[in-house]
Amino acid sequence: VDKLREEIIQLCRKNKCEKLARLRLSVSRGNGGLYDATKKFQWLLECRPLTKSVNHLNENGWVIDIYPDARKSYDLFSHLKTANFLPYVMAGDYAREHNLDDCLVLNTNDRIADSTMANIFIIRKNQVITPPLREGCIYGVMRRKILETKFEIEGLPESFSELPLTENDLEQADEVFLSNSIQGLRWVQRFRDKEYRNELTAKIFNTISQTIS
């Protein structure tokens, strides 16, 4: 761990992004075929400067939809971010082709897993809900941070709920926001014909910003 930390610091210094950076750590099994008995592994570090937009809630709400042509399987490994991400790639292409900011990916039971780049949260009657890991969503760093944070916001519950979400839940939601460690929180303004406000989302964002600044 200490060696990896030092390598990260050195790489950030070299790329002149010590204060705000996007870091990617890729791990592979190393040389050999699928059934080769080896416990060695290889890793690759990449980093680049990160835009300061992560420190600000988006002024214009995002427009999202559901990607219709693929389903994500969910099992013991589905919450891991791996190189097997074809549904996300295709959903990203779909979003660009339809002038969307992002697309949601469904699991094989037609429930919402996450989006192409983030975890999803909805706010309904002051209840904040995000899909549990067993639904196939990625184990996002920002997702975990939000779930672990103690919010002192009027009208907001002390703890958030991890429950399955469907398209109908999106239609019934008062607010929707997406979260990841690169872009922070992005509030959603519209899903199809449904429009959302961002009152509690903005307060959640402000609280989270204070805990990581």
C-alpha positions in Angstrom: 0.0 0.0 0.0 2.8 2.4 0.9 4.6 1.7 -2.4 1.4 2.3 -4.4 0.7 5.5 -2.5 4.2 6.8 -3.3 3.8 5.8 -7.0 0.5 7.8 -7.1 2.1 10.9 -5.6 5.1 10.7 -8.0 2.9 10.3 -11.0 0.6 13.3 -10.0 3.7 15.4 -9.5 5.0 14.5 -12.9 1.7 15.3 -14.6 1.3 18.5 -12.5 -2.0 17.6 -11.0 -1.3 17.1 -7.3 -4.2 19.2 -6.1 -7.0 17.9 -8.3 -6.5 14.8 -10.4 -8.3 11.9 -12.0 -6.5 8.7 -11.2 -7.1 5.3 -12.7 -5.7 2.0 -11.3 -6.0 -1.0 -13.7 -5.2 -4.4 -12.4 -4.7 -7.6 -14.6 -3.8 -11.2 -13.8 -0.4 -10.8 -15.6 1.1 -13.0 -18.2 -0.4 -16.3 -19.3 -3.7 -17.8 -20.4 -7.0 -18.1 -18.6 -6.1 -21.4 -16.8 -2.4 -20.7 -16.1 -1.8 -21.2 -12.4 -0.2 -17.8 -11.4 -0.8 -15.5 -8.6 1.3 -12.7 -10.0 -0.6 -9.6 -11.3 0.2 -6.4 -13.1 -1.1 -2.9 -12.5 -1.1 0.3 -14.4 -1.5 3.8 -13.1 -2.9 6.7 -15.1 -3.7 10.3 -14.0 -4.6 13.6 -15.5 -5.9 17.0 -14.2 -9.5 17.0 -13.1 -11.9 19.7 -14.0 -12.9 22.0 -11.1 -16.6 21.4 -12.0 -16.5 18.6 -9.4 -16.6 21.3 -6.8 -19.8 22.9 -8.2 -23.3 21.6 -8.6 -24.3 21.7 -12.3 -26.2 24.9 -13.1 -28.2 23.2 -15.9 -29.9 20.0 -14.9 -29.1 16.9 -16.8 -31.5 15.1 -19.2 -31.5 11.3 -18.9 -33.3 8.3 -20.3 -33.1 4.5 -20.1 -30.9 2.5 -22.5 -33.4 0.0 -24.1 -31.1 -2.5 -25.8 -29.1 -4.2 -23.1 -29.4 -5.6 -19.6 -26.7 -5.9 -17.0 -26.4 -9.2 -15.2 -26.1 -9.0 -11.4 -24.1 -11.4 -9.3 -21.2 -11.5 -6.8 -19.0 -9.5 -9.1 -21.4 -7.1 -10.8 -20.6 -4.2 -8.4 -16.9 -4.3 -9.4 -15.7 -2.0 -12.2 -14.1 -4.3 -14.8 -13.0 -4.2 -18.4 -16.3 -6.0 -19.3 -18.4 -2.9 -19.7 -20.0 -3.3 -23.1 -23.6 -2.3 -21.9 -22.2 0.9 -20.6 -20.3 1.7 -23.8 -23.4 1.1 -25.9 -25.6 3.1 -23.5 -23.1 6.0 -23.7 -23.3 5.9 -27.5 -27.1 5.9 -27.3 -27.0 9.0 -25.0 -24.8 10.9 -27.4 -27.0 10.0 -30.4 -30.1 11.2 -28.6 -28.6 14.4 -27.1 -28.8 13.1 -23.6 -26.4 13.8 -20.7 -26.5 10.2 -19.5 -28.4 6.9 -19.8 -29.5 4.5 -17.2 -28.7 0.8 -17.4 -31.2 -1.8 -16.3 -30.5 -5.2 -14.8 -31.9 -8.4 -16.1 -35.1 -7.9 -14.0 -35.7 -4.6 -15.7 -34.8 -2.6 -12.6 -32.4 0.3 -12.5 -28.7 -0.6 -11.8 -26.9 2.7 -12.4 -26.0 5.0 -15.3 -23.1 4.8 -17.8 -20.9 6.9 -15.4 -22.6 7.1 -12.0 -24.8 5.8 -9.3 -28.3 7.0 -9.1 -30.3 8.4 -6.2 -33.9 9.5 -6.1 -35.7 11.7 -3.6 -39.4 10.9 -3.0 -41.4 12.5 -0.2 -38.1 13.3 1.6 -36.9 9.7 1.3 -33.6 9.3 -0.4 -33.2 5.9 -2.2 -30.5 4.3 -4.2 -30.3 0.7 -5.6 -28.5 -1.8 -3.3 -25.4 -3.5 -4.6 -27.3 -6.7 -5.2 -29.2 -4.9 -8.0 -26.0 -4.8 -10.1 -24.9 -1.2 -9.5 -21.2 -0.3 -9.3 -19.7 0.1 -5.8 -19.0 3.8 -6.3 -16.7 5.8 -4.0 -19.1 8.8 -3.9 -22.1 6.5 -3.4 -20.5 5.1 -0.3 -19.5 8.6 0.9 -23.1 9.8 0.6 -24.5 6.7 2.4 -22.0 7.1 5.3 -22.4 10.9 5.7 -24.6 12.2 8.6 -26.8 14.9 7.1 -28.3 17.6 9.3 -30.8 18.9 6.8 -34.3 19.8 7.7 -36.8 17.4 6.0 -34.1 14.9 5.2 -33.9 11.5 7.0 -30.9 10.6 9.1 -30.1 7.6 7.0 -30.8 6.8 3.3 -32.5 3.7 2.0 -31.0 1.1 -0.4 -34.0 -0.3 -2.3 -34.7 -1.6 -5.8 -35.7 1.2 -8.3 -37.9 0.9 -11.4 -38.9 3.2 -14.2 -42.1 3.9 -12.2 -40.0 5.2 -9.3 -38.4 7.7 -11.6 -41.9 8.9 -12.7 -42.9 9.3 -9.0 -39.7 11.0 -7.8 -39.4 14.6 -6.7 -35.7 14.9 -7.3 -33.0 12.7 -9.0 -29.3 13.0 -8.9 -26.3 11.0 -10.1 -23.0 10.6 -8.2 -19.4 9.6 -9.0 -16.0 10.5 -7.7 -15.0 12.4 -10.9 -18.0 14.7 -11.3 -19.3 14.7 -7.8 -23.1 15.2 -7.8 -25.1 16.0 -10.9 -28.7 16.9 -10.5 -31.2 15.6 -13.1 -33.8 18.0 -14.5 -35.7 15.7 -16.8 -36.4 12.1 -17.5 -38.6 11.9 -20.6 -41.7 14.0 -19.8 -41.0 14.1 -16.0 -39.2 17.2 -14.6 -37.5 17.5 -11.3 -36.4 20.2 -8.9 -33.1 20.2 -6.9 -33.8 21.7 -3.5 -32.7 18.8 -1.3 -30.1 17.7 -3.9 -28.3 21.1 -3.6 -28.3 20.8 0.2 -26.9 17.2 0.0 -24.2 18.5 -2.4 -23.2 21.3 -0.1 -22.9 18.9 2.9 -20.8 16.5 0.9 -18.5 19.2 -0.5 -17.7 20.3 3.1 -16.7 16.8 4.1 -14.3 16.3 1.2 -12.8 19.8 0.8 
